[in-house]
Amino acid sequence: MTRRIKKRSVSGTRVVYESESVTLYQGDCRELPVSRGAFDLLLTDPPYGIGHKSRGRHAPIAGDEDNEWVQDAIKHSLRSLKINRHFYVFGPDVVSELTVCPTVQLVWDKERLSAGGRADYPWSPGHETITFGMYSPYKSHANVGAGAVRLRRSSVLRVPKQNNGRGSFSHPNEKPVNLMRVMIEASSQFDEVVFDPFAGSGSTLVAALLEGRKAVGVEIDSNYCDLIRQRLRSHE
């Protein structure tokens, strides 16, 4: 059951939702104090730094002007991830050089065409990339990459993109909950904690709940924080 709490500030961020399973902060994730080893999995979809425009249906994404600052935010967030545990970061690769462990490029096959790309070309994007890796600052990391993984899987994740006939439902880059569930199930165990420093529409947090995990999210946009709270309340 959701527990109503008084909103409180935490070094530039504030808690806007809290229950036994999920905590949501509003603010810049770089201002969130992190304890080393606090989280078991990092799964996030940060701004891609491309100045995405949604043709008036959605407001511009905060911080999407460039992705240089995103790497600093991911670096800060990785400090809270347990050593030898996994991360998934959507979009351009801004994370592989932040760990000594090799990374793998996964492909999300949306099973439909997406808006964007050049209108004068015969090809339209139907996929996005995800950088997967294991966080470790140590040179010796052999035979520790399996972590909580139960099965080896294909690097192509085929999950239909959410669409109501006019594009994404509530966020210009909203990810399907079922897609996030696949990665959470693959790289964490029951009751472990999933961290999303760019919570967006809240798909990661909802997926964590559905998979029996706990979750912590940070979102800078107050409107999306309102959306996330609504989604979480419908699942708790």
C-alpha positions as CSV (number, residue, x, y, z in Angstrom):
1,M,0.0,0.0,0.0
2,T,1.3,3.5,-0.8
3,R,2.4,5.6,2.1
4,R,1.7,9.3,1.9
5,I,4.6,11.3,3.1
6,K,5.6,14.9,3.5
7,K,7.8,16.0,0.5
8,R,11.3,16.6,1.7
9,S,14.5,18.0,0.1
10,V,17.6,16.0,-0.5
11,S,20.5,18.2,-1.7
12,G,18.6,19.8,-4.5
13,T,16.2,16.9,-5.0
14,R,13.0,16.2,-3.2
15,V,11.0,13.1,-2.6
16,V,7.7,13.3,-4.4
17,Y,6.6,9.7,-4.1
18,E,7.5,7.0,-1.6
19,S,6.1,3.6,-0.8
20,E,7.6,0.4,0.6
21,S,8.8,-0.5,-2.9
22,V,9.5,2.7,-4.8
23,T,11.0,6.1,-4.2
24,L,10.8,8.9,-6.7
25,Y,12.9,12.1,-6.5
26,Q,12.3,15.2,-8.5
27,G,15.4,17.0,-9.5
28,D,18.8,16.6,-11.2
29,C,20.2,13.1,-10.6
30,R,23.7,14.6,-10.3
31,E,22.5,16.3,-7.1
32,L,21.3,13.1,-5.5
33,P,23.7,11.8,-2.8
34,V,24.5,8.2,-3.6
35,S,25.9,5.5,-1.4
36,R,28.3,3.1,-3.0
37,G,26.7,-0.3,-3.6
38,A,23.1,1.0,-2.9
39,F,21.6,-0.5,-6.1
40,D,21.6,-3.8,-7.9
41,L,20.8,-2.7,-11.4
42,L,20.9,0.6,-13.4
43,L,18.4,0.8,-16.2
44,T,17.8,4.2,-17.8
45,D,16.8,6.1,-20.9
46,P,18.6,9.4,-20.8
47,P,18.3,12.3,-23.3
48,Y,20.0,11.5,-26.5
49,G,21.4,15.0,-27.1
50,I,19.7,15.4,-30.4
51,G,17.2,18.2,-29.7
52,H,14.2,15.9,-30.3
53,K,11.1,17.7,-31.5
54,S,7.7,16.0,-31.2
55,R,5.8,18.2,-33.6
56,G,4.0,20.0,-30.8
57,R,2.5,16.9,-29.1
58,H,5.0,16.9,-26.2
59,A,7.1,19.5,-24.5
60,P,10.9,19.4,-25.3
61,I,12.9,16.9,-23.3
62,A,14.9,18.5,-20.5
63,G,18.6,18.3,-21.2
64,D,18.3,17.1,-24.8
65,E,20.4,19.9,-26.2
66,D,23.6,17.9,-26.0
67,N,24.7,14.7,-24.2
68,E,28.0,15.8,-22.7
69,W,26.4,16.4,-19.3
70,V,24.6,13.0,-19.6
71,Q,27.9,11.1,-19.2
72,D,28.7,13.0,-16.0
73,A,25.2,12.1,-14.7
74,I,25.7,8.4,-15.6
75,K,29.2,8.5,-14.0
76,H,27.7,9.9,-10.8
77,S,24.9,7.3,-10.9
78,L,27.2,4.3,-11.5
79,R,28.9,5.0,-8.2
80,S,25.8,3.8,-6.5
81,L,25.8,0.5,-8.4
82,K,27.2,-2.6,-6.7
83,I,30.5,-3.8,-8.2
84,N,30.1,-6.4,-10.9
85,R,26.4,-5.6,-11.4
86,H,24.7,-4.7,-14.7
87,F,23.7,-1.5,-16.4
88,Y,21.5,-0.7,-19.5
89,V,21.7,2.7,-21.0
90,F,19.5,3.6,-24.1
91,G,20.7,5.8,-26.9
92,P,24.2,6.9,-27.9
93,D,27.0,5.2,-26.0
94,V,28.1,7.5,-23.2
95,V,28.9,4.8,-20.7
96,S,31.3,2.2,-22.0
97,E,34.4,4.2,-21.1
98,L,33.1,4.5,-17.5
99,T,33.9,0.8,-16.7
100,V,36.9,-1.4,-17.4
101,C,34.6,-4.2,-18.4
102,P,33.6,-4.7,-22.0
103,T,30.2,-3.5,-23.1
104,V,27.7,-5.0,-25.6
105,Q,25.4,-3.2,-27.9
106,L,21.9,-4.5,-27.7
107,V,19.2,-3.6,-30.3
108,W,15.6,-2.9,-29.4
109,D,13.5,-4.0,-32.5
110,K,10.4,-1.9,-32.2
111,E,8.6,-4.1,-34.8
112,R,7.3,-1.0,-36.5
113,L,8.6,2.2,-38.1
114,S,9.3,5.2,-36.0
115,A,8.9,8.9,-36.7
116,G,12.1,10.6,-37.6
117,G,15.0,10.0,-40.0
118,R,15.2,11.6,-43.4
119,A,11.9,11.9,-45.2
120,D,13.7,11.7,-48.6
121,Y,15.4,8.3,-47.8
122,P,13.7,4.9,-48.3
123,W,14.5,3.8,-44.8
124,S,12.9,4.7,-41.5
125,P,14.3,3.8,-38.1
126,G,12.7,0.8,-36.5
127,H,15.2,0.2,-33.7
128,E,17.2,1.8,-30.9
129,T,20.5,0.8,-29.4
130,I,21.1,0.0,-25.7
131,T,24.5,-0.2,-24.1
132,F,24.8,-3.2,-21.7
133,G,27.7,-3.7,-19.4
134,M,28.9,-4.6,-16.0
135,Y,30.2,-1.9,-13.7
136,S,33.6,-2.4,-12.2
137,P,36.5,0.0,-11.5
138,Y,38.9,-3.0,-11.1
139,K,41.0,-4.6,-13.8
140,S,40.4,-8.1,-12.6
141,H,36.8,-9.1,-13.4
142,A,37.0,-12.5,-15.2
143,N,34.1,-14.9,-14.7
144,V,31.9,-12.5,-12.7
145,G,29.8,-11.0,-15.5
146,A,26.9,-13.4,-15.1
147,G,25.7,-11.8,-11.9
148,A,22.0,-12.4,-11.5
149,V,21.5,-13.5,-15.1
150,R,19.7,-16.8,-15.5
151,L,19.9,-17.4,-19.2
152,R,22.0,-16.3,-22.2
153,R,19.8,-14.3,-24.5
154,S,19.8,-12.7,-28.0
155,S,21.2,-9.2,-28.3
156,V,18.1,-8.3,-30.3
157,L,15.1,-7.5,-28.1
158,R,11.8,-7.7,-30.1
159,V,9.1,-5.8,-28.2
160,P,6.5,-3.7,-30.1
161,K,6.7,0.0,-29.6
162,Q,3.8,1.5,-27.7
163,N,1.5,3.4,-30.0
164,N,-2.0,4.7,-29.9
165,G,-2.2,5.6,-33.5
166,R,-0.6,9.0,-33.0
167,G,2.8,8.2,-31.5
168,S,3.8,7.6,-27.9
169,F,1.1,7.8,-25.2
170,S,2.5,10.3,-22.7
171,H,6.2,10.9,-23.4
172,P,7.9,11.4,-26.7
173,N,10.3,8.5,-26.0
174,E,8.2,6.4,-23.7
175,K,9.6,2.8,-23.5
176,P,7.3,-0.2,-23.3
177,V,7.0,-1.6,-19.8
178,N,7.4,-5.1,-21.2
179,L,10.8,-4.2,-22.7
180,M,12.0,-2.9,-19.4
181,R,10.7,-6.1,-17.7
182,V,12.9,-8.2,-19.9
183,M,16.1,-6.5,-18.8
184,I,15.1,-6.3,-15.2
185,E,14.3,-10.0,-15.1
186,A,17.5,-10.8,-16.9
187,S,19.9,-8.9,-14.6
188,S,18.3,-8.8,-11.1
189,Q,16.6,-11.0,-8.6
190,F,13.4,-10.7,-6.5
191,D,13.4,-7.8,-4.0
192,E,16.6,-6.2,-5.4
193,V,16.8,-2.5,-6.1
194,V,16.6,-1.0,-9.7
195,F,17.8,2.5,-10.2
196,D,16.7,4.9,-13.0
197,P,18.3,8.4,-12.8
198,F,16.3,9.6,-15.9
199,A,12.9,8.2,-15.0
200,G,10.9,9.9,-17.8
201,S,7.4,8.4,-18.0
202,G,8.2,5.9,-15.3
203,S,8.3,2.7,-17.3
204,T,11.4,1.4,-15.5
205,L,9.8,1.9,-12.1
206,V,6.5,0.2,-13.1
207,A,8.4,-2.7,-14.6
208,A,10.4,-3.1,-11.4
209,L,7.2,-3.3,-9.4
210,L,5.7,-5.9,-11.8
211,E,8.9,-8.0,-11.5
212,G,8.8,-8.0,-7.7
213,R,11.8,-5.6,-7.4
214,K,12.2,-2.3,-5.5
215,A,13.0,0.8,-7.4
216,V,14.5,4.3,-7.1
217,G,13.9,6.9,-9.8
218,V,14.9,10.5,-10.4
219,E,13.1,12.8,-12.9
220,I,13.8,16.5,-13.4
221,D,10.5,17.5,-15.1
222,S,7.6,18.0,-12.6
223,N,5.0,17.2,-15.2
224,Y,6.5,13.7,-15.7
225,C,6.8,13.3,-12.0
226,D,3.0,13.7,-11.8
227,L,2.6,11.1,-14.6
228,I,4.9,8.7,-12.8
229,R,3.0,9.0,-9.5
230,Q,-0.2,8.3,-11.3
231,R,1.2,5.2,-12.9
232,L,2.8,3.9,-9.7
233,R,-0.4,4.4,-7.7
234,S,-2.3,2.2,-10.3
235,H,0.2,-0.6,-9.8
236,E,0.8,-0.6,-6.0
